[in-house]
Amino acid sequence: MSSSYIVVASPLFKLSQQRLKAFLTEKYSCVLAQNTLANIKQRIKQDLTSHPTLAPISERLLALGVADYRQWQVDQHNVVFYRLDEANKRIELLLLMDSRQNLQKLLFELMLLA
């Protein structure tokens, strides 16, 4: 795989990023939230763009009837869901969440906000 893939964040991903920041700020601190998001951004830029197939298809989303999305455990607690568009050389980011959050509840809340 070539590293010429571009990364595109969906509106839902941007909302989930805000929710994660709020979750981490409330539970821990603003500094931890900022550092965590900066680390995730760096890992996406460094690892995902050069190895877009590094994550398997998400079994969690497959169980909800969503098929084409990959689930990448970025660090100990954070997960990125994304779709690979090989024809257009794009990585489409869908969702960012703390693995301690309930996926179904988070998706429902985000759909209400969208």
TORZADO-27202 format. One record per atom (N, C-alpha, C): residue in three letters; chain; atom name; x, y, z. Coordinates in steps of 0.05 Angstrom, whole numbers, plus 5000, padded with zeros to 4 digits. Each point is the difference from the previous one (the first is absolute). Example, Ala and Ser with C-alpha at 12.3 -4.5 7.8 and 13.67 -1.06 7.14 Angstrom:
# TORZADO-27202
SITE rest kette atom   c1   c2   c3
SITE  ALA     A    N 5264 4886 5156
SITE  ALA     A   CA 4982 5024 5000
SITE  ALA     A    C 5018 5024 5000
SITE  SER     A    N 4993 5021 4986
SITE  SER     A   CA 5016 5024 5001
SITE  SER     A    C 4985 5022 5014
# end
This chain:
# TORZADO-27202
SITE rest kette atom   c1   c2   c3
SITE  MET     A    N 5017 4976 5000
SITE  MET     A   CA 4983 5024 5000
SITE  MET     A    C 5018 5025 5000
SITE  SER     A    N 4992 5018 4984
SITE  SER     A   CA 5014 5026 4998
SITE  SER     A    C 4991 5019 5023
SITE  SER     A    N 5018 5018 5007
SITE  SER     A   CA 4993 5019 5021
SITE  SER     A    C 4986 5025 4988
SITE  SER     A    N 4990 4998 4976
SITE  SER     A   CA 4987 5022 4987
SITE  SER     A    C 4971 5003 5006
SITE  TYR     A    N 4991 4986 5021
SITE  TYR     A   CA 4972 5002 5009
SITE  TYR     A    C 4996 5027 5014
SITE  ILE     A    N 4977 5012 4995
SITE  ILE     A   CA 4993 5024 5015
SITE  ILE     A    C 4979 4993 5021
SITE  VAL     A    N 5000 5015 5022
SITE  VAL     A   CA 4982 4995 5022
SITE  VAL     A    C 4979 5021 5000
SITE  VAL     A    N 4975 4991 5001
SITE  VAL     A   CA 4977 5018 5001
SITE  VAL     A    C 4983 4994 5025
SITE  ALA     A    N 4995 5020 5016
SITE  ALA     A   CA 4984 4996 5025
SITE  ALA     A    C 4971 5007 4994
SITE  SER     A    N 4983 4981 5005
SITE  SER     A   CA 4971 5005 4996
SITE  SER     A    C 4989 5019 5021
SITE  PRO     A    N 4977 5012 4995
SITE  PRO     A   CA 4988 5017 5021
SITE  PRO     A    C 4995 4984 5026
SITE  LEU     A    N 4993 4975 4998
SITE  LEU     A   CA 4995 4983 5023
SITE  LEU     A    C 5027 4996 5016
SITE  PHE     A    N 5022 4997 4985
SITE  PHE     A   CA 5025 4997 5013
SITE  PHE     A    C 5007 5025 5016
SITE  LYS     A    N 4995 5023 4988
SITE  LYS     A   CA 5006 5025 5014
SITE  LYS     A    C 4983 5004 5025
SITE  LEU     A    N 4975 4992 4998
SITE  LEU     A   CA 4983 5000 5024
SITE  LEU     A    C 5010 4981 5021
SITE  SER     A    N 5007 4976 4992
SITE  SER     A   CA 5010 4981 5019
SITE  SER     A    C 5026 5008 5013
SITE  GLN     A    N 5016 5015 4985
SITE  GLN     A   CA 5025 5011 5011
SITE  GLN     A    C 4994 5021 5022
SITE  GLN     A    N 4980 5016 4995
SITE  GLN     A   CA 4992 5020 5021
SITE  GLN     A    C 4989 4985 5024
SITE  ARG     A    N 4984 4979 4996
SITE  ARG     A   CA 4989 4984 5022
SITE  ARG     A    C 5022 4987 5016
SITE  LEU     A    N 5020 4990 4986
SITE  LEU     A   CA 5023 4987 5014
SITE  LEU     A    C 5015 5021 5017
SITE  LYS     A    N 5004 5023 4989
SITE  LYS     A   CA 5014 5022 5014
SITE  LYS     A    C 4985 5007 5025
SITE  ALA     A    N 4973 5003 4998
SITE  ALA     A   CA 4984 5006 5023
SITE  ALA     A    C 5000 4978 5021
SITE  PHE     A    N 4999 4975 4991
SITE  PHE     A   CA 5001 4977 5017
SITE  PHE     A    C 5026 4999 5016
SITE  LEU     A    N 5022 5003 4986
SITE  LEU     A   CA 5027 5000 5014
SITE  LEU     A    C 5004 5024 5018
SITE  THR     A    N 4991 5023 4992
SITE  THR     A   CA 5002 5024 5016
SITE  THR     A    C 4985 4997 5026
SITE  GLU     A    N 4975 4990 4998
SITE  GLU     A   CA 4983 4997 5024
SITE  GLU     A    C 5011 4978 5019
SITE  LYS     A    N 5009 4978 4988
SITE  LYS     A   CA 5009 4978 5016
SITE  LYS     A    C 5029 5003 5011
SITE  TYR     A    N 5017 5013 4984
SITE  TYR     A   CA 5028 5003 5008
SITE  TYR     A    C 5009 5029 5001
SITE  SER     A    N 5007 5012 4977
SITE  SER     A   CA 5009 5028 4999
SITE  SER     A    C 5000 5010 4971
SITE  CYS     A    N 5000 5026 4997
SITE  CYS     A   CA 5002 5012 4973
SITE  CYS     A    C 5027 4994 4987
SITE  VAL     A    N 5021 5000 5016
SITE  VAL     A   CA 5027 4994 4989
SITE  VAL     A    C 5001 4972 4990
SITE  LEU     A    N 4989 4980 5015
SITE  LEU     A   CA 5000 4973 4990
SITE  LEU     A    C 4984 4997 4975
SITE  ALA     A    N 4977 5013 4998
SITE  ALA     A   CA 4983 4999 4976
SITE  ALA     A    C 5015 5011 4976
SITE  GLN     A    N 5013 5023 5003
SITE  GLN     A   CA 5015 5012 4978
SITE  GLN     A    C 5023 4983 4991
SITE  ASN     A    N 5015 4989 5020
SITE  ASN     A   CA 5023 4982 4993
SITE  ASN     A    C 4990 4975 4986
SITE  THR     A    N 4978 4989 5010
SITE  THR     A   CA 4990 4975 4987
SITE  THR     A    C 4992 5005 4971
SITE  LEU     A    N 4985 5022 4996
SITE  LEU     A   CA 4992 5006 4972
SITE  LEU     A    C 5024 5006 4982
SITE  ALA     A    N 5020 5014 5011
SITE  ALA     A   CA 5024 5005 4984
SITE  ALA     A    C 5014 4974 4993
SITE  ASN     A    N 5001 4982 5019
SITE  ASN     A   CA 5013 4974 4995
SITE  ASN     A    C 4985 4984 4978
SITE  ILE     A    N 4973 5000 5002
SITE  ILE     A   CA 4984 4986 4981
SITE  ILE     A    C 5004 5012 4972
SITE  LYS     A    N 5000 5026 4998
SITE  LYS     A   CA 5004 5013 4974
SITE  LYS     A    C 5027 4992 4988
SITE  GLN     A    N 5021 5000 5017
SITE  GLN     A   CA 5026 4993 4991
SITE  GLN     A    C 5001 4970 4990
SITE  ARG     A    N 4987 4983 5015
SITE  ARG     A   CA 5000 4971 4993
SITE  ARG     A    C 4985 4996 4973
SITE  ILE     A    N 4978 5015 4996
SITE  ILE     A   CA 4985 4998 4975
SITE  ILE     A    C 5018 5009 4977
SITE  LYS     A    N 5013 5022 5004
SITE  LYS     A   CA 5017 5011 4979
SITE  LYS     A    C 5024 4982 4994
SITE  GLN     A    N 5012 4990 5021
SITE  GLN     A   CA 5025 4984 4997
SITE  GLN     A    C 4994 4971 4993
SITE  ASP     A    N 4982 4987 5013
SITE  ASP     A   CA 4996 4971 4997
SITE  ASP     A    C 4978 4993 4980
SITE  LEU     A    N 4978 5013 5002
SITE  LEU     A   CA 4977 4992 4983
SITE  LEU     A    C 5004 5007 4971
SITE  THR     A    N 5011 5023 4994
SITE  THR     A   CA 5004 5008 4972
SITE  THR     A    C 5020 4982 4986
SITE  SER     A    N 5020 4989 5014
SITE  SER     A   CA 5019 4983 4988
SITE  SER     A    C 4992 4970 5000
SITE  HIS     A    N 4982 4993 5018
SITE  HIS     A   CA 4990 4972 5002
SITE  HIS     A    C 4970 5000 5003
SITE  PRO     A    N 4985 5008 4980
SITE  PRO     A   CA 4971 5003 5002
SITE  PRO     A    C 4984 4974 5007
SITE  THR     A    N 5013 4977 4995
SITE  THR     A   CA 4986 4975 5006
SITE  THR     A    C 5009 4988 5027
SITE  LEU     A    N 5012 5016 5017
SITE  LEU     A   CA 5011 4989 5025
SITE  LEU     A    C 4979 4991 5019
SITE  ALA     A    N 4975 5009 4997
SITE  ALA     A   CA 4978 4992 5018
SITE  ALA     A    C 4981 4981 4986
SITE  PRO     A    N 4989 4981 5015
SITE  PRO     A   CA 4981 4981 4988
SITE  PRO     A    C 4972 5013 4998
SITE  ILE     A    N 4982 4987 4984
SITE  ILE     A   CA 4972 5009 4999
SITE  ILE     A    C 4989 4998 5028
SITE  SER     A    N 4985 5020 5008
SITE  SER     A   CA 4989 5002 5027
SITE  SER     A    C 4978 4979 5005
SITE  GLU     A    N 5004 4982 5019
SITE  GLU     A   CA 4980 4981 5007
SITE  GLU     A    C 4978 5014 5016
SITE  ARG     A    N 5007 5021 5015
SITE  ARG     A   CA 4980 5015 5016
SITE  ARG     A    C 4979 5013 4982
SITE  LEU     A    N 5010 5012 4978
SITE  LEU     A   CA 4981 5013 4981
SITE  LEU     A    C 4986 4980 4982
SITE  LEU     A    N 5014 4978 4994
SITE  LEU     A   CA 4988 4979 4984
SITE  LEU     A    C 4976 4989 5014
SITE  ALA     A    N 5002 4997 5027
SITE  ALA     A   CA 4977 4991 5016
SITE  ALA     A    C 4977 5019 4999
SITE  LEU     A    N 5005 5026 4994
SITE  LEU     A   CA 4979 5020 4998
SITE  LEU     A    C 4990 5003 4971
SITE  GLY     A    N 5011 4983 4982
SITE  GLY     A   CA 4991 5001 4972
SITE  GLY     A    C 5016 5019 4982
SITE  VAL     A    N 5023 5010 5011
SITE  VAL     A   CA 5017 5018 4984
SITE  VAL     A    C 5024 4984 4991
SITE  ALA     A    N 5004 4995 4975
SITE  ALA     A   CA 5021 4983 4990
SITE  ALA     A    C 5025 5015 4990
SITE  ASP     A    N 5011 5011 4990
SITE  ASP     A   CA 5023 5011 4987
SITE  ASP     A    C 5019 5017 5019
SITE  TYR     A    N 4994 5001 5025
SITE  TYR     A   CA 5017 5017 5017
SITE  TYR     A    C 5020 4984 5015
SITE  ARG     A    N 5024 5011 5002
SITE  ARG     A   CA 5022 4988 5016
SITE  ARG     A    C 5001 5012 5027
SITE  GLN     A    N 5009 4984 5019
SITE  GLN     A   CA 5003 5009 5028
SITE  GLN     A    C 5029 4999 5008
SITE  TRP     A    N 5011 5023 5007
SITE  TRP     A   CA 5028 5002 5007
SITE  TRP     A    C 5003 5010 5029
SITE  GLN     A    N 5013 4983 5016
SITE  GLN     A   CA 5006 5007 5028
SITE  GLN     A    C 5025 5017 4999
SITE  VAL     A    N 4996 5027 5001
SITE  VAL     A   CA 5022 5019 4997
SITE  VAL     A    C 5019 4999 5024
SITE  ASP     A    N 4989 4998 5024
SITE  ASP     A   CA 5016 4997 5024
SITE  ASP     A    C 4985 4984 5020
SITE  GLN     A    N 5007 5001 5025
SITE  GLN     A   CA 4988 4982 5020
SITE  GLN     A    C 4970 5003 5002
SITE  HIS     A    N 4989 5025 4997
SITE  HIS     A   CA 4972 5004 5004
SITE  HIS     A    C 4984 5011 4976
SITE  ASN     A    N 5013 5008 4979
SITE  ASN     A   CA 4987 5014 4978
SITE  ASN     A    C 4999 4984 4974
SITE  VAL     A    N 4977 5002 4987
SITE  VAL     A   CA 4994 4984 4976
SITE  VAL     A    C 4991 5019 4978
SITE  VAL     A    N 5011 4995 4976
SITE  VAL     A   CA 4991 5015 4977
SITE  VAL     A    C 4987 4980 4981
SITE  PHE     A    N 4976 5008 4990
SITE  PHE     A   CA 4986 4985 4980
SITE  PHE     A    C 5003 5015 4974
SITE  TYR     A    N 5008 4985 4979
SITE  TYR     A   CA 5004 5013 4974
SITE  TYR     A    C 4994 4981 4977
SITE  ARG     A    N 4996 5013 4977
SITE  ARG     A   CA 4995 4984 4975
SITE  ARG     A    C 5022 5006 4980
SITE  LEU     A    N 5009 4980 4986
SITE  LEU     A   CA 5021 5003 4980
SITE  LEU     A    C 4987 5001 4973
SITE  ASP     A    N 5004 5021 4985
SITE  ASP     A   CA 4991 5003 4973
SITE  ASP     A    C 5024 4998 4982
SITE  GLU     A    N 5006 4975 4992
SITE  GLU     A   CA 5024 4995 4984
SITE  GLU     A    C 4999 5012 4973
SITE  ALA     A    N 4977 5002 4988
SITE  ALA     A   CA 4997 5011 4973
SITE  ALA     A    C 5009 5029 4999
SITE  ASN     A    N 4993 5015 5021
SITE  ASN     A   CA 5007 5029 5001
SITE  ASN     A    C 5023 5006 5019
SITE  LYS     A    N 5013 4979 5010
SITE  LYS     A   CA 5023 5003 5018
SITE  LYS     A    C 4993 5018 5024
SITE  ARG     A    N 4977 4994 5013
SITE  ARG     A   CA 4991 5016 5022
SITE  ARG     A    C 4995 4982 5025
SITE  ILE     A    N 5006 5011 5022
SITE  ILE     A   CA 4994 4988 5026
SITE  ILE     A    C 4978 5018 5012
SITE  GLU     A    N 4976 4990 5003
SITE  GLU     A   CA 4978 5016 5011
SITE  GLU     A    C 4996 4993 5029
SITE  LEU     A    N 5006 5019 5018
SITE  LEU     A   CA 4997 4996 5028
SITE  LEU     A    C 4970 5003 5008
SITE  LEU     A    N 4990 4980 5014
SITE  LEU     A   CA 4972 5000 5007
SITE  LEU     A    C 4995 5008 5029
SITE  LEU     A    N 5015 4988 5019
SITE  LEU     A   CA 4994 5003 5028
SITE  LEU     A    C 5025 4997 5016
SITE  LEU     A    N 5001 5016 5022
SITE  LEU     A   CA 5022 4998 5019
SITE  LEU     A    C 4987 4997 5027
SITE  MET     A    N 5009 4981 5016
SITE  MET     A   CA 4988 4996 5026
SITE  MET     A    C 5020 4987 5020
SITE  ASP     A    N 4994 5004 5025
SITE  ASP     A   CA 5014 4987 5022
SITE  ASP     A    C 4988 4972 5001
SITE  SER     A    N 5016 4980 5002
SITE  SER     A   CA 4990 4972 5000
SITE  SER     A    C 4983 4994 5025
SITE  ARG     A    N 5000 5017 5020
SITE  ARG     A   CA 4983 4997 5024
SITE  ARG     A    C 4972 5011 4996
SITE  GLN     A    N 4996 5013 4977
SITE  GLN     A   CA 4973 5011 4994
SITE  GLN     A    C 4983 4978 4986
SITE  ASN     A    N 4974 5003 5002
SITE  ASN     A   CA 4982 4981 4988
SITE  ASN     A    C 4996 5009 4971
SITE  LEU     A    N 5007 4983 4981
SITE  LEU     A   CA 5000 5007 4971
SITE  LEU     A    C 4971 5007 4991
SITE  GLN     A    N 4981 4983 5007
SITE  GLN     A   CA 4972 5005 4991
SITE  GLN     A    C 4989 5026 5011
SITE  LYS     A    N 5006 5005 5026
SITE  LYS     A   CA 4990 5025 5012
SITE  LYS     A    C 5013 5024 4987
SITE  LEU     A    N 5027 4998 4995
SITE  LEU     A   CA 5014 5023 4988
SITE  LEU     A    C 4989 5005 4972
SITE  LEU     A    N 4996 4980 4984
SITE  LEU     A   CA 4990 5003 4973
SITE  LEU     A    C 4972 5013 5001
SITE  PHE     A    N 4983 4991 5018
SITE  PHE     A   CA 4973 5012 5003
SITE  PHE     A    C 5002 5029 5007
SITE  GLU     A    N 5017 5007 5019
SITE  GLU     A   CA 5003 5028 5009
SITE  GLU     A    C 5011 5018 4977
SITE  LEU     A    N 5019 4989 4985
SITE  LEU     A   CA 5012 5015 4978
SITE  LEU     A    C 4979 5004 4978
SITE  MET     A    N 4984 4981 4995
SITE  MET     A   CA 4979 5003 4979
SITE  MET     A    C 4980 5021 5008
SITE  LEU     A    N 4994 5003 5026
SITE  LEU     A   CA 4982 5021 5009
SITE  LEU     A    C 5012 5027 4996
SITE  LEU     A    N 5027 5002 5003
SITE  LEU     A   CA 5014 5026 4998
SITE  LEU     A    C 5005 5007 4971
SITE  ALA     A    N 5002 4981 4982
SITE  ALA     A   CA 5007 5005 4972
SITE  ALA     A    C 4977 5013 4985
# end
